[in-house]
Amino acid sequence: MAHNTNAFSSLAALPQQANEFFSAKLACETDCSDVYADIKEDSKNYLLLDVRSKEAFDKSHAITAVSMPHSEINNESFAGYDKDTLFVVYCWGPGCNGATKAGLKISRLGFSVKEMIGGIHYWEDFERYPVNRRVTEVQR
């Protein structure tokens, strides 16, 4: 079959290469749907970290999430966690790399971590999953 298309203007990866790539990608990522399914099943196998600013977290955050701004991730802030603790991190969304920065720092500290792709933007605005929200005077 000829591959004269825009999508295949570069050769496709060989099946083994694609398998390795997608396996590695899924080892580092999860999505809002999988995290919410775990929450509904009351799975407590990992800690969901909102790595945005505390102000952003206070405004709204995914249910069960804990605030840990990526700028505060270090040996001291993680000293209380067992090394077998698993983490899922998220930030604003696709236009933000805060979760990627957090994932890098957490993995450097020796913990397993995945990034929740889509962030709070997909969680709240597209999927309409529940959030904890601070109601301000303006919103009343």
N, C-alpha and C positions, 0 to 999 in steps of 0.2 A: 504494500500500500504506500502510495506517495505521501510525503509529509509536507506538502506545499501549503502550509497554513501559517497564520501569524503565531498561533499558540505553539507550533512546533518549528519555528524558524531556527531554533537551536535544537540540536538532537536531544531527545528525551533520555533521561538517565536509564542505565540498564536496570532491570528489576532488582538485582541485589543492591545496587547503589541507592535506589529509591527506598528499598526496605530499610537500609541502614539510616538514611536521612529521616524518614518518617518515624522510625523507632526512637531515634535520638530526640526528635522534636517533641514527641508525646511524652518522653521521659522528663521533659522540662516544662511542659504546659498542661493545663487543664482548662476547662471553660466554665462559664456561669452555670450552665445546665447541670453539669456533673457535681459541682459544689452544692448547688441547691438541692439536688437529689440526695446527697449525703446529709445535708442538714435535715431534710424531711425524714430521713431514716434514722435520725439522731446519732449519726456516726461521729465519733469523737476521736478519730484516728489522726487528725492533724489540727493545727492551729491556723485559722484564717487571719492573716494580717493585712490591715489597711495601712499602706505605707505612705499615704498622703499626709499633709499637715494635720495637726490636731484640730485646727479650725475647720478644715474640710471634713474631717471625720465627724466632728460635732454636728455639722450641718446635716449630714446623712451618711449612713454606712450600711453595708450588708449586715443582716442579722447574724449574730454570733461572732462578728469580726472584732478584733482587738486592734487598737491604735498603736502603731509603731512606725513613726515617720522614718523613711529610709536614711535620713541624715543622722538618726540616733542609733542606728544598728552598729554595734561594736561588741567587743569582748565583754565589757561590763554589762551592757543591756541584755546580753544573752547568757550571762553567767548562771542564771537560775534554771536554765532549760537543760534537760537531759539530752545527751548527744543523739539519742534515738528519736527525738521529737521531730515530727514532720511539719513543714510549713507550706502554706499556699499564700502567695502575696498578690495584691492587686493595687492599682493606682487609679488614675482618672479613666484611661481608655487607650485606644490605639495610638493616639497622638502624644502619649506620655511614656517616658522610659523609666519612671520611678520604680516600677515593679521589677524591671530588668536590673536596675542598680541594686535594689534590695536583694534580689535573687543571687546576684554575684557576691554581695557581702556575706549573705547567710551561708552560701556554699563555701566561701573562703574560711568561714568560722567552723566548718566541718559538719554542717547540718544538711539534711535533704530538703529540697525546696522545689516547688513548682510555681509558675506564674499563671494566674487566672487571666486568660486573654479576654479582652473586652473591657476589663475593669468595671468600676462602678457605673460607667456610662451604659454599657450593655446590660449590666445587672438591673439597674433602676429604670432606664429609659426605654430599652428595647424589650427586655424580658419581663419587666414589671414585677420582679421578685421583691419580697418585702425588705424594707429598710427600717432602721431606727433613725428617727428624724428629730432634730431640735426645732421646735416651733418658736419663731421669734415674734415680737410684738407686731411687726409689719404683716405677718402671715395670719394673725388672729382676726 
